[in-house]
Amino acid sequence: MGQHSSYGFPTPLRDKDTKISITARELAPIVGGWVLSNPKLGWRWTEWITLIISGFSFLISFIFLPETYLPILLHWKAKHLRRITKDNRYVSEHSERASYYKRIKAIWPMPAKFLRTEPVIAVFGGYFCFLYILLFTFLSGFDYIFRDTYNLSLPSEGSPFAAIAVGATTFTLGAPGFYSWARYKTEWHRGAPIKPEFRLWPAIITAPLLPISLFWLGWTNYPHISIWCGLAACFVFGIVLIAIYVSIYEFIIDSYGEHAAVALASITMARYLTAGGMVIAVRPMYEGIGVQWSMTILGCFAIILTPAPLIFWKFGHKLREKSPYARSYEF
């Protein structure tokens, strides 16, 4: 190990955890609708059920989930070596660092700095904001898109979210095969590392489907058109959502290495603030201009963002060279 260990930021959760969290978010309105329709439960039980599931998940994780943060593991190893060798030269950089308060003071401004100075974070942060605006507006918008148009009952009005969840699950199941095929066709060298831009292939292919799914959902929203047509658009949206989400996450993680946690924190902060604020404007938008034109406006924004993955696939390496935080790749 040597006398000092290397230090890095914690590795962010990879695509498996991301896919699970998004799918769970889409299933929540379905469960909530059935809970609210039961007169013996009421809306408070939506919170109780969430608390029960979260508490159970926390206990399982606390008991069985192993520590994977490298600086902590090296700190434990150094401590073990000092104990068995009686040699105090075995120390980790983690144990020699400043206090927790000073570390927090140094790190907390960095997410905002990344948004200001890193083009990759600024553009893809905007893309994520837009995806979450869509997802959050659907929470209220589906009342107008499906319940009012097709006279769905209260228990059934959350069911269209199942179409998004099925789309997301479809991409999740097909992603390993897609990545293997794409690597074989583009950058195949057995056991060799790949450039971060390779991660953008799912986003490049599916990004054009985002505006298509929004226009499709909006302009087929009439009572005389089958509800299955709108659900098919939601299915496509689910595929696009998870494909763009995961590929951009992996691109940022591979690009920024030990600074990936800060980069992703920048995007997370921006997307929740923006999407949460947009929820207030959702109902006036649908009530004022209707489903068709609401989807048209959102679809036009999606068209503007469509080239972003392709642009960063082509010029991402040049931006990494100029960034003081990105990793350099030598092949």
C-alpha positions as CSV (number, residue, x, y, z in Angstrom):
1,M,0.0,0.0,0.0
2,G,2.9,2.4,0.8
3,Q,2.8,5.0,3.4
4,H,0.1,7.2,1.9
5,S,-2.9,6.2,0.0
6,S,-4.5,8.1,-2.9
7,Y,-7.6,10.1,-2.3
8,G,-10.7,10.5,-4.5
9,F,-14.3,11.6,-4.2
10,P,-16.9,8.9,-3.6
11,T,-18.0,7.1,-6.7
12,P,-21.6,8.0,-7.7
13,L,-24.2,5.3,-8.1
14,R,-24.0,3.8,-11.5
15,D,-26.8,3.2,-14.0
16,K,-28.4,0.2,-12.3
17,D,-29.4,2.3,-9.3
18,T,-30.5,5.2,-11.5
19,K,-32.8,2.9,-13.5
20,I,-34.4,1.5,-10.4
21,S,-35.0,5.0,-8.9
22,I,-36.6,6.3,-12.1
23,T,-38.9,3.3,-12.5
24,A,-39.9,3.5,-8.8
25,R,-40.8,7.2,-9.3
26,E,-43.0,6.4,-12.3
27,L,-44.8,3.6,-10.3
28,A,-45.6,5.9,-7.4
29,P,-48.6,7.7,-9.0
30,I,-50.1,4.3,-9.8
31,V,-50.0,3.1,-6.2
32,G,-51.0,6.5,-4.9
33,G,-54.2,6.5,-7.0
34,W,-55.3,3.2,-5.6
35,V,-54.5,4.3,-2.1
36,L,-56.5,7.5,-2.4
37,S,-59.5,5.7,-3.8
38,N,-59.8,3.5,-0.7
39,P,-62.0,5.3,1.8
40,K,-60.4,3.4,4.7
41,L,-56.9,4.8,3.9
42,G,-56.9,8.4,2.6
43,W,-54.0,10.6,1.4
44,R,-52.0,10.2,4.6
45,W,-51.3,6.6,3.8
46,T,-49.4,7.6,0.7
47,E,-46.9,9.2,3.2
48,W,-47.0,6.2,5.6
49,I,-46.3,3.7,2.9
50,T,-43.4,5.8,1.6
51,L,-42.0,5.9,5.1
52,I,-42.4,2.2,5.7
53,I,-40.7,1.3,2.4
54,S,-37.9,3.9,2.9
55,G,-37.3,2.7,6.5
56,F,-37.1,-0.9,5.5
57,S,-34.7,-0.1,2.6
58,F,-32.5,1.9,5.0
59,L,-32.3,-1.0,7.5
60,I,-31.4,-3.5,4.7
61,S,-28.8,-1.2,3.3
62,F,-27.3,-0.4,6.7
63,I,-27.0,-4.0,7.7
64,F,-25.9,-5.6,4.4
65,L,-24.5,-3.0,2.1
66,P,-20.7,-3.0,2.2
67,E,-18.5,0.1,2.4
68,T,-17.1,0.9,-1.1
69,Y,-15.7,4.4,-0.6
70,L,-12.0,3.9,-1.4
71,P,-10.5,6.5,1.1
72,I,-12.4,4.9,4.0
73,L,-11.2,1.4,2.9
74,L,-7.6,2.6,2.8
75,H,-8.0,4.3,6.1
76,W,-9.2,1.1,7.6
77,K,-6.4,-0.8,6.0
78,A,-3.8,1.6,7.3
79,K,-5.3,1.4,10.8
80,H,-5.1,-2.4,10.6
81,L,-1.5,-2.4,9.5
82,R,-0.5,0.0,12.3
83,R,-2.1,-2.3,14.8
84,I,-0.5,-5.5,13.6
85,T,3.0,-4.1,12.7
86,K,3.2,-1.4,15.4
87,D,4.5,0.9,12.6
88,N,2.9,4.3,12.7
89,R,4.2,5.2,9.2
90,Y,1.1,3.5,7.7
91,V,-1.3,6.4,7.4
92,S,-4.0,7.3,4.8
93,E,-4.5,10.7,3.3
94,H,-8.1,10.6,4.6
95,S,-6.9,10.6,8.2
96,E,-4.6,13.6,7.6
97,R,-7.2,15.8,5.9
98,A,-8.8,18.9,7.4
99,S,-11.8,18.7,9.7
100,Y,-15.2,17.8,8.3
101,Y,-16.4,21.4,8.7
102,K,-13.4,22.7,6.7
103,R,-13.9,20.1,3.9
104,I,-17.6,21.0,3.6
105,K,-16.7,24.7,3.5
106,A,-14.3,24.1,0.7
107,I,-16.6,21.8,-1.4
108,W,-20.1,23.3,-1.1
109,P,-19.5,26.2,-3.6
110,M,-18.1,23.8,-6.2
111,P,-21.5,22.6,-7.7
112,A,-22.4,26.2,-8.6
113,K,-18.9,26.7,-10.0
114,F,-19.3,23.7,-12.2
115,L,-22.5,25.0,-13.6
116,R,-20.9,28.3,-14.4
117,T,-17.5,27.1,-15.8
118,E,-18.1,23.6,-17.3
119,P,-20.0,23.6,-20.6
120,V,-20.7,19.9,-20.3
121,I,-22.4,20.4,-17.0
122,A,-24.3,23.5,-18.1
123,V,-25.7,21.9,-21.2
124,F,-26.4,18.5,-19.9
125,G,-27.7,20.1,-16.7
126,G,-30.2,21.9,-18.8
127,Y,-31.1,18.7,-20.6
128,F,-31.7,17.0,-17.2
129,C,-33.8,20.0,-16.0
130,F,-36.0,19.6,-19.1
131,L,-36.4,15.8,-18.6
132,Y,-37.5,16.4,-15.0
133,I,-39.8,19.2,-16.0
134,L,-41.5,16.8,-18.3
135,L,-41.7,14.1,-15.6
136,F,-42.9,16.5,-12.9
137,T,-45.5,18.2,-15.2
138,F,-46.9,14.8,-16.2
139,L,-47.8,14.3,-12.5
140,S,-50.4,17.0,-12.9
141,G,-50.7,17.0,-16.7
142,F,-51.9,13.4,-16.9
143,D,-55.1,14.6,-15.3
144,Y,-55.8,16.6,-18.4
145,I,-54.2,14.2,-20.9
146,F,-55.9,11.0,-19.8
147,R,-58.4,11.5,-17.0
148,D,-60.4,14.4,-18.6
149,T,-60.1,13.1,-22.1
150,Y,-61.0,9.5,-21.5
151,N,-63.0,9.8,-18.2
152,L,-60.7,7.7,-16.2
153,S,-61.6,6.9,-12.6
154,L,-59.5,8.0,-9.6
155,P,-57.8,4.6,-9.2
156,S,-57.0,4.4,-12.9
157,E,-55.8,8.0,-13.5
158,G,-52.2,7.1,-12.4
159,S,-52.1,4.0,-14.6
160,P,-50.7,5.7,-17.7
161,F,-47.4,6.1,-15.7
162,A,-47.1,2.3,-16.2
163,A,-46.5,2.9,-19.9
164,I,-43.5,5.1,-19.0
165,A,-42.2,2.5,-16.5
166,V,-42.5,-0.3,-19.1
167,G,-40.6,1.8,-21.6
168,A,-37.9,2.5,-19.0
169,T,-37.7,-1.2,-18.1
170,T,-37.5,-2.1,-21.7
171,F,-34.4,0.0,-22.2
172,T,-32.9,-1.3,-18.9
173,L,-33.2,-4.9,-20.1
174,G,-31.8,-4.1,-23.5
175,A,-29.0,-1.8,-22.4
176,P,-26.3,-4.4,-21.8
177,G,-26.8,-6.0,-25.2
178,F,-26.9,-2.6,-26.9
179,Y,-23.6,-1.4,-25.3
180,S,-21.9,-4.7,-26.3
181,W,-23.1,-4.4,-29.9
182,A,-22.2,-0.7,-30.1
183,R,-18.7,-1.3,-28.7
184,Y,-18.2,-4.2,-31.1
185,K,-19.1,-2.0,-34.0
186,T,-17.2,1.1,-33.0
187,E,-14.4,0.7,-30.4
188,W,-13.9,-3.0,-29.9
189,H,-10.6,-3.9,-28.2
190,R,-11.1,-6.7,-25.6
191,G,-10.4,-5.5,-22.1
192,A,-9.3,-2.0,-23.3
193,P,-10.7,1.2,-21.8
194,I,-13.1,3.3,-23.8
195,K,-13.5,7.1,-24.1
196,P,-16.3,8.8,-22.2
197,E,-18.0,9.8,-25.5
198,F,-18.8,6.2,-26.2
199,R,-21.4,6.4,-23.3
200,L,-23.4,8.9,-25.3
201,W,-24.6,6.4,-28.0
202,P,-28.0,5.7,-26.4
203,A,-28.7,9.4,-26.0
204,I,-27.6,10.1,-29.6
205,I,-30.0,7.5,-31.0
206,T,-33.0,8.2,-28.8
207,A,-32.8,12.0,-28.4
208,P,-34.8,12.6,-31.7
209,L,-37.6,10.4,-30.3
210,L,-38.2,12.8,-27.4
211,P,-39.9,15.6,-29.4
212,I,-41.6,12.9,-31.5
213,S,-43.1,11.3,-28.4
214,L,-44.3,14.7,-27.1
215,F,-45.9,15.8,-30.4
216,W,-47.4,12.3,-30.7
217,L,-48.9,12.5,-27.1
218,G,-50.3,16.0,-27.6
219,W,-51.9,15.7,-31.1
220,T,-53.5,12.3,-30.6
221,N,-55.2,13.4,-27.4
222,Y,-58.8,13.3,-28.5
223,P,-61.6,11.2,-27.2
224,H,-62.2,9.6,-30.7
225,I,-58.5,8.4,-30.7
226,S,-57.8,5.3,-28.7
227,I,-56.1,5.8,-25.3
228,W,-53.6,3.2,-26.4
229,C,-52.1,5.6,-28.9
230,G,-51.2,8.0,-26.1
231,L,-49.9,5.2,-24.0
232,A,-47.6,4.1,-26.8
233,A,-46.2,7.7,-26.9
234,C,-45.6,7.4,-23.1
235,F,-43.9,4.1,-23.7
236,V,-41.5,5.8,-26.2
237,F,-40.9,8.6,-23.7
238,G,-40.0,6.1,-21.0
239,I,-37.3,4.6,-23.3
240,V,-35.9,8.0,-24.2
241,L,-36.0,9.2,-20.5
242,I,-33.9,6.3,-19.2
243,A,-31.6,6.2,-22.2
244,I,-30.6,9.8,-22.0
245,Y,-30.5,9.8,-18.3
246,V,-28.1,6.9,-18.0
247,S,-25.8,7.7,-20.9
248,I,-25.3,11.3,-19.7
249,Y,-24.7,10.1,-16.2
250,E,-22.1,7.6,-17.3
251,F,-20.5,10.2,-19.6
252,I,-20.1,12.7,-16.8
253,I,-18.7,10.0,-14.4
254,D,-16.2,8.8,-16.9
255,S,-15.2,12.4,-17.8
256,Y,-14.7,13.9,-14.4
257,G,-13.4,10.9,-12.4
258,E,-12.8,12.0,-8.8
259,H,-14.8,15.2,-9.4
260,A,-17.8,13.3,-10.7
261,A,-19.7,13.6,-7.5
262,V,-19.5,17.3,-7.6
263,A,-20.4,17.4,-11.3
264,L,-23.5,15.3,-10.6
265,A,-24.4,17.3,-7.6
266,S,-24.5,20.4,-9.8
267,I,-27.0,18.8,-12.1
268,T,-29.1,17.3,-9.3
269,M,-29.3,20.7,-7.6
270,A,-30.4,22.5,-10.8
271,R,-32.9,19.9,-12.0
272,Y,-34.9,19.6,-8.8
273,L,-35.0,23.4,-8.3
274,T,-36.1,24.0,-11.8
275,A,-38.6,21.1,-12.1
276,G,-40.0,21.8,-8.7
277,G,-40.7,25.4,-9.7
278,M,-42.3,24.3,-12.9
279,V,-45.0,22.2,-11.1
280,I,-46.6,25.5,-10.1
281,A,-47.0,26.6,-13.7
282,V,-48.3,23.2,-15.0
283,R,-52.1,23.5,-14.4
284,P,-52.4,27.1,-15.7
285,M,-50.5,26.0,-18.8
286,Y,-52.8,23.1,-19.5
287,E,-55.9,25.0,-18.6
288,G,-54.9,28.1,-20.7
289,I,-53.7,26.6,-24.0
290,G,-54.8,23.0,-23.8
291,V,-53.0,19.6,-24.0
292,Q,-52.1,19.9,-27.7
293,W,-50.3,23.2,-27.5
294,S,-48.7,22.5,-24.2
295,M,-47.1,19.4,-25.7
296,T,-46.1,21.4,-28.8
297,I,-44.2,24.0,-26.7
298,L,-42.4,21.2,-24.8
299,G,-41.7,19.4,-28.0
300,C,-40.1,22.5,-29.5
301,F,-37.8,22.7,-26.5
302,A,-36.9,19.1,-27.0
303,I,-36.0,19.7,-30.6
304,I,-33.5,22.4,-29.5
305,L,-31.8,20.0,-27.1
306,T,-31.7,17.0,-29.5
307,P,-28.3,17.7,-31.1
308,A,-26.6,18.1,-27.6
309,P,-25.4,14.4,-27.2
310,L,-24.1,14.3,-30.8
311,I,-22.2,17.6,-30.3
312,F,-20.5,16.4,-27.1
313,W,-19.7,13.1,-28.7
314,K,-17.8,15.0,-31.4
315,F,-16.2,17.7,-29.3
316,G,-16.2,16.3,-25.8
317,H,-12.5,15.4,-25.9
318,K,-11.6,19.0,-26.6
319,L,-13.7,20.3,-23.8
320,R,-12.0,17.8,-21.4
321,E,-8.6,19.1,-22.4
322,K,-9.6,22.6,-21.4
323,S,-11.2,21.7,-18.1
324,P,-9.1,21.7,-14.9
325,Y,-11.4,19.1,-13.4
326,A,-11.9,16.5,-16.2
327,R,-9.8,13.4,-16.6
328,S,-7.4,13.0,-19.5
329,Y,-7.5,9.8,-21.5
330,E,-4.4,8.5,-23.3
331,F,-5.0,5.6,-25.6
